[in-house]
Structures are given as structure tokens and as C-alpha cells.
């Protein structure tokens, strides 16, 4: 092959040429890629910081929830204690009320038989709670629907419930001596 050359023009150009208009140069392309990588890195670092903060907040909330559970247990134990105290007091009042109704019924029976009732009879005092269970309140008197003795007045029929356990509560005594009452539906 033959080549025609001019002696004034070198065969290989060693000078860097300008890029054609409309095509980016290599330096600009590397700059754009570096800026993009820097932005992606900044976004990743920001996301990592927020993720770390979120994990720390989650750990703090878990610790608070554990404390809330312990608080709930303490409050529940105190409510149970107060509830047991009220139930015990109600049982005592119930027994006193039953004793008073019994005394009233006895006095009414004596009056109906024509016997005088002594005003100086001592009223029954508070009794100790029994271990047998709860008792029910006795009915003092019930009005009979029929007219008694033909005089137009209703007759009264006495009904006294025998002491026994209350079917609406169940008494539970634990080995440590605590007594709980559970409502039975």
C-alpha cells in the first residue's frame, strides 16, 4: 500500500482534540458520576442516622413498657387487697344485719304472743368473720297477699334464711393465708 503524505503535516496527531459539539468530555462525565456518588453516600448516611435513632427510640419504649407491666402488677395487687378488705367488711356487716333481723323477728314473735319485750336486752355486737364462707341476708318479713284475720289488714309471714354460704361468691384461701373471693356468674 502506498501512502501519500505531505511532509509538513505529521502522520500522528499528539494534540488533544476538542470534543465534537453536543458530546460531553470525559472530565465532565467523571465529575457528574462523582457528584452522583457523593449524593447517594449522603442519602445513605442520613438514612443510617435516622435508623439508628429509631432503634434507640424503640429500645426506650420497650423499657418503658416493661416498667408499665410491673406498675400494672403492683396496682392489681393493691386493688385485690382493697377488694378483699371490702368483701370482709361486707361479710361482717351482713352477719350483723342478720343478727339484728333475727332479734327483730324474735321481738315481733314475742309481741304477737303477748309477751313483753325487755328494752334492756343487749344488741348483738360485731362478730368475727367465720371461715365457713359468705352468708346471705335474711328477709325480715314478707307481706302475704291474702288478707289476714278478716280485718282488712295484710298479715305478715316471717321467713328467716338459715345462715349459709353466698352462692354468688366463692371463697379461695391460698397457702400463704390470703383469702380471695371470686364472683360466680
C-alpha positions in Angstrom: 0.0 0.0 0.0 1.1 3.3 -0.8 0.5 6.4 1.1 0.6 9.9 0.1 1.8 12.2 2.7 2.8 15.7 3.0 6.0 16.4 4.7 4.6 19.4 6.6 1.8 17.5 8.3 2.8 14.9 10.9 1.3 11.5 10.4 0.1 11.1 14.1 -1.5 13.9 15.9 -0.5 14.0 19.6 -2.5 17.0 20.5 -5.8 16.5 22.4 -8.7 17.5 20.2 -11.8 19.2 21.3 -14.8 17.0 21.5 -17.4 17.5 18.9 -20.1 19.8 19.8 -23.0 18.1 21.7 -20.9 15.2 23.1 -19.6 15.5 26.8 -16.0 15.3 27.5 -14.5 12.6 29.8 -13.7 15.0 32.6 -17.3 16.3 32.8 -18.6 12.7 32.8 -16.3 11.8 35.7 -17.4 14.9 37.6 -21.1 14.0 37.1 -20.5 10.5 38.3 -18.6 11.7 41.4 -21.3 14.2 42.3 -24.0 11.4 42.0 -21.9 9.0 44.1 -21.5 11.8 46.7 -25.3 12.4 46.8 -26.0 8.7 47.2 -23.5 8.5 50.0 -25.1 11.5 51.8 -28.5 9.9 51.5 -27.2 6.6 52.9 -25.5 8.3 55.8 -28.7 10.3 56.6 -30.8 7.1 56.4 -28.4 5.3 58.7 -28.6 8.1 61.3 -32.4 8.1 61.3 -32.5 4.3 61.5 -30.1 4.3 64.5 -32.3 6.9 66.2 -35.4 4.9 65.5 -33.8 1.7 67.0 -32.8 3.7 70.1 -36.4 5.1 70.5 -37.8 1.6 70.1 -35.5 0.2 72.8 -36.6 3.1 75.1 -40.2 2.4 74.5 -39.7 -1.4 75.2 -38.1 -0.5 78.6 -41.0 1.8 79.4 -43.5 -0.9 78.5 -41.7 -3.3 80.9 -41.9 -0.8 83.7 -45.6 -0.3 82.8 -46.2 -4.0 83.2 -44.6 -4.0 86.6 -46.6 -1.0 87.6 -49.8 -2.8 86.5 -49.0 -5.8 88.6 -48.4 -3.6 91.7 -51.7 -1.8 91.2 -53.5 -5.0 90.6 -52.1 -6.5 93.8 -53.2 -3.4 95.8 -56.7 -3.4 94.2 -57.0 -7.1 95.2 -56.0 -6.2 98.8 -58.6 -3.4 98.9 -61.2 -5.6 97.4 -60.6 -8.3 99.9 -60.9 -5.8 102.7 -64.2 -4.5 101.4 -65.5 -8.0 101.0 -64.5 -8.9 104.5 -66.2 -5.8 105.8 -69.4 -6.5 103.9 -69.4 -10.0 105.3 -69.2 -8.6 108.8 -71.9 -6.1 108.2 -74.0 -8.9 106.6 -73.7 -11.0 109.7 -74.5 -8.1 112.0 -77.6 -7.3 109.9 -78.7 -10.9 110.0 -78.3 -10.9 113.8 -80.3 -7.7 114.0 -83.1 -9.1 111.8 -83.1 -12.2 113.9 -83.5 -10.1 117.1 -86.3 -8.0 115.5 -88.1 -11.1 114.3 -87.8 -12.6 117.8 -89.2 -9.4 119.3 -92.1 -9.4 116.8 -92.8 -13.0 117.6 -92.9 -12.2 121.4 -95.2 -9.3 120.8 -97.6 -11.4 118.8 -97.7 -13.9 121.6 -98.4 -11.1 124.0 -95.1 -11.4 125.9 -93.4 -8.1 126.9 -90.1 -7.4 125.2 -87.3 -6.2 127.5 -85.8 -2.9 126.3 -82.6 -3.6 128.1 -81.6 -6.7 126.0 -78.2 -6.2 124.6 -77.9 -5.9 120.9 -75.6 -8.3 119.3 -72.1 -6.8 118.7 -69.9 -7.3 115.7 -68.9 -10.9 115.2 -65.6 -12.3 114.0 -65.6 -13.4 110.3 -66.1 -17.1 110.1 -64.1 -19.3 107.8 -67.1 -21.2 106.6 -67.8 -18.7 103.8 -70.2 -15.9 102.9 -73.8 -15.7 104.3 -76.9 -14.3 102.8 -79.1 -11.5 104.2 -82.3 -12.9 105.7 -85.6 -11.5 104.7 -87.0 -9.6 107.7 -90.6 -10.2 106.7 -92.7 -10.7 103.6 -96.2 -9.4 103.1 -98.7 -12.1 102.4 -101.0 -11.3 99.6 -104.0 -12.6 101.5 -105.9 -10.5 103.9 -105.3 -11.8 107.5 -107.9 -12.4 110.2 -110.7 -10.8 108.1 -109.9 -7.3 109.4 -108.7 -5.9 106.1 -105.0 -5.7 107.2 -102.4 -7.8 105.4 -100.8 -10.5 107.5 -97.1 -10.8 107.8 -95.3 -14.0 107.4 -91.8 -14.3 108.8 -89.1 -16.0 106.7 -85.6 -16.3 108.1 -83.0 -17.8 105.8 -80.6 -20.1 107.6 -77.0 -18.9 107.6 -75.1 -20.5 104.8 -72.7 -19.6 102.0 -73.5 -17.0 99.5 -73.8 -18.6 96.1 -72.7 -15.5 94.2 -69.1 -15.6 95.6 -66.6 -18.4 96.0 -64.0 -18.1 98.9 -60.5 -19.1 97.9 -57.8 -19.3 100.6 -54.2 -19.5 99.4 -51.4 -21.4 101.2 -49.8 -18.1 102.3 -53.0 -17.2 104.2 -54.5 -14.7 101.8 -58.2 -15.0 101.2 -59.8 -14.1 97.9 -63.4 -14.0 96.8 -64.3 -14.7 93.2 -67.7 -13.8 91.8 -69.6 -16.7 90.3 -71.9 -15.9 87.4 
